[in-house]
Amino acid sequence: MPATRRNSILPGEPHACRHEIGLTLGLGYLGTMHFLFRLAVLLSLWSCSNAQGQTKEESPEEVKIEVLHRPENCSKTSRKGDLLNAHYDGYLAKDGSKFYCSRTQDEGHPKWFVLGVGHVIKGLDIAMMDMCPGEKRKVIIPPSFAYGKEGYEGKIPPNATLMFEIELYAVTKGPRSIETFKEIDTDNDRQLSKAEIELYLQKDFEKDAKPRDKSYQNAVLEDIFKKNDHNRDGFISPKEYNVHQHDEL
């Protein structure tokens, strides 16, 4: 069964990328304004709990990883839930044709995404685990961890094996991390109330140079609870928040 189609993200040499198809990334937090980026990441992650709950696919294939460069000083590596910043080039393994180059898309900015929550194809989620900032990798992703039997809108052929060259720039704690849950949970009762999330959002809004009125803030808060408070008890539990299984409260 083919992997769920999602936007691909990660590096290559800083040359001009020719013949790229230009896959639409469609992630709202790729804007240049710091506030819009943080807010879009937050909202995207609040609503991605279904992706975490998907049944893991059985597949005899595997993602092949070749480390091209790994810094000697590596005190922090990427893990599920981290917010990553990276450049990448994508190729069709069959003929080496390039279908995407992040250095020429979206004004050439490195791409931001959260690891392990479905913001990228499954193969990239696997390939970018345990990476150091500054590390470069070449990875081969089989169809079952990419776009499967259907391909991608005529741009990625059916049953296509993909190759990515990846360069990771930064690893930071993502909004779905256990650390962020604890930061929001100010009374340490292992659940998030509307008041706690409202306070967290207020602090985030204050970082934006453009003022936001109360009605806008309330709309964001209501959207968060609509998408995450599944049992409608007025609180968001660790499970509803989707704290990763390897983390403990």
N, C-alpha and C positions, 0 to 999 in steps of 0.2 A: 504494500500500500504506500503510495507516495507521501513524502513529508508535506506538511501544510505549507502553502506558499507564503513566504514572508519576504520583506525587503532584505537584500544582502548588504553587509557592510564590512571592509578593511583594505600590501603597500607596494609599492614598486619604486623604481628609480624616479627622480623628479623630472622626467622627460615629458614632452607633450604626448598625450595618449591619442592614438589614431584609431579610427574605425570603432570607437566605443559606441555601444547601443544606448547608453544613458538610462539605466534602470531608474524608475521613479522611486525615490526613497520614502516619501510620504510620511516622515516622522516630524510632527509639529515642532519638536524642540530643536530643530536644526537652524532656527533663526539666529541672527547675529546678536540680538539684544540678550544680555545675560538674564534678565527677568523672564522674558518669553521662553528662553531655553529651559530654565528651571521649572517654570510653571507647566510647560507642555510635557516635560519628562514626568513631573509629579502626577499630572492627570492621566497620562498614558499608563503609568504603572499602577495607579489606583484601579484601573479598569482591566488589567491584564490577568486577573486571577484564573480565568478559564484556561489560559495558556499553560499555567503551572499545573493544572489539574488533568491535563491530557494524559492518556495512557501511553506509556513508552512503547515505541514500535520495536518489533522484533526484526532484526536484519542481520544477515551473515556478513554484510559489508562493514567496513570501518573507515574512519577518517584517518588519512596518513599525514603525519606531521614531520616536517624537516626543519630543524632550527638552523637558521642561517647566521644569526648573531644573537648572543645573549650577554648582556653586560656582566662584568665581573662582580660589581657591587649591586646585588639584587636583594634588598631587604623586604620588598613587598611584591607579591604576585597576585594575579587576577583570580577571582573566584566568583561563583554564582551570586548575582545580585549587585556586583560592582558596576560602577559607571565608567566606561572606557572611552578613550579618545584615540582614534587610529586612522591611518591612511591605508588604502589597499587597491590593488589591481586585480581584476577577475578575468580569467581566460577559459575558453572551452578546451578541455584536455585533449579532445580528439584531433584538433588541427592547430591549436595554439592561438586562435583568433581571440582578440581582446573584446570583451563585451561591456566592461566597465572600468573607469579610472576615476578614483575619488579626487585626484588632483586637478581635474578639469571640470568637475561637476560642482554645482552649488558654490561657485566662486572659489573652488579649490580648498575649502576648509576641511580639516580632518573631521571625521564623522564621530558623533557621540551616540552611544547606545548602552543599554543595560544588558549585561551578560547573563544568559541562562533563562530569560523570561519570554523568549519568542520575538524579540525585535529583529532578529536576523534568522536566516535559515539555520536549521538544526546543526548542520555541519560546522558552521562558524561558531556557534555556541560551544561546541565540543572543542574545536581547534584552538580557541583562544583562552581556554582554561590554563591556569598556572603560567601566565606570561609575565615577564618583567617589563616595566617601562623602558623603552629603548630597544626591546627585543624585536627581531625580525624572523618571520617564519614563512615557509612555503608549504601549503597544504593542498592535498588532493581530496575532494569530497565526492563520494559516489552519489548517484541519482536519488537513492532512498533517503539521503540526508540533505538533499538540495530541492529540486523541483519535480522529481519523480517522473512518472509516465506522462504527465500532462505538459511538462515544460513550463515556460513562463511567457504567456501572451505572444507567442510566436518569436520571441527574442532569445529564449533558451530552448533548444530543441528537446523533444521528449527523450527521457532516459539519458540525459547528458551528464557526464562526469565533469566537474568543475575544478579549476586550479586557482588558488588565490595566493598572492604575495602580500604579506601583512607587515605593517610596522606600527607597533603600539607606542603611543606617546605618554598616556597618563592613565592611572588607575585610582579612582576615588570611590568612597562608599556611596552606594546608590540609595534612592528613597525607600526601597523595599528591604533594606538591611536591618538586622536586629538592633544596630546602633541607633538608626533613625526611629524605630519603634519606641525604644527606650527614651529617646529625646522628646518625642511627642507625649509619651505617657508620663506626665509630670507627677501624678499621684501614685505611680508604681502599682496600680491595681491590675495590670496585665490586660487592660482593654482601653480603647481610645474613645473618649466621649466627644461630642460635638464641640464642647468648650475647649478641649485640648487641641483638637485639630484646627479650630478657628484661631487659636493663639499661634499655632505653628504657621498657618497661612499668613496671618497678620505680619509676623516677623519677615516672612518671605516677600510679601508685598512691599514692605518698607524698604527693601533693597532696590526696588525699581524707582527710577527717576520720575516716572509718570504716575501721578496719584490715581488711585482706584477707589471708586465710591463704595459705600457699604452694600448696596444692592448687588454689585458685581461680586464682591467677596462672598456674600450669602449664596449667590447662584453657584459659585465654585464649591462651597461647602455642601450644599444640597446635592450636587451632582456626585460628589465623592461618596456620600452615604447611600444614595440611590444605587450606585454601582457596587458597593462593597458591604453594606450592612444587610447580608442575605437573610438573616432571621428577623430583621426589622425590630430589634430590641433597643435601638438607639445607641448602640455601641459597636465598635469594630474590634473583633477578637484577633489574636495572633493568626489564627487560621484564615479568617476573612481578609486580614491585612496581607496574608500570604508571606509571612516570615518563612524563610527557607528552612527545610527540614534539618539541615545539619547545624543550624543555629539553635541555641537554647536561651529561653528567657529566665 
